[in-house]
Amino acid sequence: MSDEKNRFGDKLHELEKARENLWAAEQDRKLIEQMRARVKSGQLLCPKCHEALVERSENGVIVMACPKDEGAWLDSVTLKRVLSNK
């Protein structure tokens, strides 16, 4: 009887894990879908939080910045201009 209970408990645990894995896979699929839609729309995404970057002026330099302040990015032309002003 005890062995039967253990096997039943193991099966329930396996079922719970399988459901968790299915849920996680579905959440991943949704996030990937959202990211692909943003990329197709031409929006640049923050590599850290995946939010759409917004254009912002910092000390007269236009940068693409994360709305959550995870960082700011600039193109090579702007970078060269900033470095030449030093």
QUIURLIN-V527317 format. One record per backbone hydrogen bond with DSSP energy under -0.5 kcal/mol. NH is the residue of the N-H (numbers start at 0). CO is the residue of the C=O. E is the energy in kcal/mol with one decimal. If there is no record, write none. Layout:
# QUIURLIN-V527317
nh:NH co:CO e:E
nh:NH co:CO e:E
This chain:
# QUIURLIN-V527317
nh:4 co:0 e:-2.1
nh:5 co:1 e:-2.3
nh:6 co:2 e:-2.2
nh:7 co:3 e:-2.2
nh:8 co:4 e:-2.9
nh:9 co:5 e:-2.5
nh:10 co:6 e:-2.3
nh:11 co:7 e:-2.3
nh:12 co:8 e:-2.3
nh:13 co:9 e:-2.6
nh:14 co:10 e:-2.4
nh:15 co:11 e:-2.4
nh:16 co:12 e:-2.4
nh:17 co:13 e:-2.4
nh:18 co:14 e:-2.3
nh:19 co:15 e:-2.2
nh:20 co:16 e:-2.5
nh:21 co:17 e:-2.2
nh:22 co:18 e:-2.4
nh:23 co:19 e:-2.7
nh:24 co:20 e:-2.4
nh:25 co:21 e:-2.1
nh:26 co:22 e:-2.3
nh:27 co:23 e:-2.4
nh:28 co:24 e:-2.3
nh:29 co:25 e:-2.2
nh:30 co:26 e:-2.3
nh:31 co:27 e:-2.6
nh:32 co:28 e:-2.2
nh:33 co:29 e:-2.3
nh:34 co:30 e:-2.4
nh:35 co:31 e:-2.6
nh:36 co:32 e:-2.1
nh:37 co:33 e:-2.0
nh:38 co:34 e:-2.3
nh:39 co:35 e:-2.5
nh:40 co:36 e:-1.5
nh:41 co:38 e:-1.4
nh:42 co:37 e:-1.6
nh:45 co:50 e:-3.0
nh:49 co:45 e:-1.8
nh:52 co:43 e:-3.2
nh:53 co:64 e:-3.0
nh:55 co:62 e:-3.0
nh:57 co:55 e:-0.6
nh:57 co:60 e:-3.3
nh:58 co:56 e:-0.5
nh:60 co:57 e:-1.6
nh:62 co:55 e:-3.4
nh:62 co:60 e:-0.5
nh:63 co:72 e:-3.4
nh:64 co:53 e:-3.4
nh:64 co:62 e:-0.7
nh:65 co:70 e:-2.6
nh:68 co:65 e:-1.8
nh:72 co:63 e:-3.2
nh:78 co:74 e:-2.3
nh:79 co:75 e:-2.5
nh:80 co:76 e:-2.1
nh:81 co:77 e:-2.6
nh:82 co:78 e:-2.7
nh:83 co:79 e:-2.1
nh:84 co:80 e:-1.0
nh:84 co:81 e:-0.6
nh:85 co:82 e:-1.0
